[in-house]
């Protein structure tokens, strides 16, 4: 990238940070007013049990439990799910180091400047997306259920963070985008050929490339078979 292009990119992201991230937008303020109504506060209290699940200890525990379940039932993908949980925590903390944004002010609490992106939303989204990809790849769920697994926990956690008045709406949107990118990157890998089980023993499938080789199983079986005249 040329120096002029790098300068333009820095100027663009600097402007985005100033207009969207460094301070809440007008849309953030409007959504917060709706969330602070009586109905919004009641919904936030109803969703309060989700708070520990959105902490690193919560979604990491879920990730390890899911990986153990997959391993016990003979499926791959546990490492990808655990990786998504760890990266969801590490990456969002790294982003917050470089970005400052004031959280919604609350009476009697100290001012915090680590609002963007929402950590609860990022962690939940990265784990949900990776889990959906793995379960679908292992053919444990249908495409529609995989979509529900990826979307529902992410949306519910994000909405809860706004209703709890802990984040602005754009913090949640940032968490959705970052978490989805982490989940896809963590769970996407080159598909491996499935092994075919015969009488309880895994048998490696025969490929066209090895069918003509002298040392292939098919060639050895053919040469070892006595000819009948």
Phi, psi and omega in degrees: 000131181289162182299321179296321179293319178297320178296320179294321179295317179296320179295321180296310182292328175296321178291319177300317179298319182290320186275328189248320190262316187295332180222152178294145179277172177297324177295321176301315181295318179295315180295324179295321178297322177293319181293335183269007173289172181300316180295320179296317179295322178296319178294323178296320177293324179294329181268002183303328177300347178285344186305309181294334179290334179272356174280157181307318179297330180287305184282338173291320177298318178297319181297315180293323177295320179293320178296320178294321179296317179296317181296319182296329182261014173076030181244153176271173174109352181298321180296320180297321179294315178297320179299319180297322179293314179296315180292326176301324177283310186294314184293318182292328176292322178295321179295320181294335177296322183269349182239133178245131176208132182287136176285162176305127184292139178231136179298136176082005178239151181287153180284133179241146183238037179237045188277326186252131350275172177292120180292319178302315182292319180298311181297315180296320182291315180299318179292317182295317181293314179297318179298318179297318180296316182294313181297323178290319180298324178276003178060039177265342179222160177281165178302320180293320178291324176297320177297318178296321179295323181286324190267313189301307180298325180295314181293315182297316180295318179297315178298319179299320182294329176284316181294329177284355179062034176260343182215157170279162181298322180289337171297319181292317178299318176298322177294321177298313183294312181294316180296319179296319179297318179295316181298316180294315181296326182286324189261346182276124177209165181293130182292136177262148179296136180285144176272143180263129181266130176232118180054040175083357181247131179289132179241127180291131182293145180282130179258160179293332183290327184264355185294330182264358182284148182289333182264007179286156180303321181293320181293318179296319180295324181290318181289330181281342183285125180292142179280143180249124180250000000 
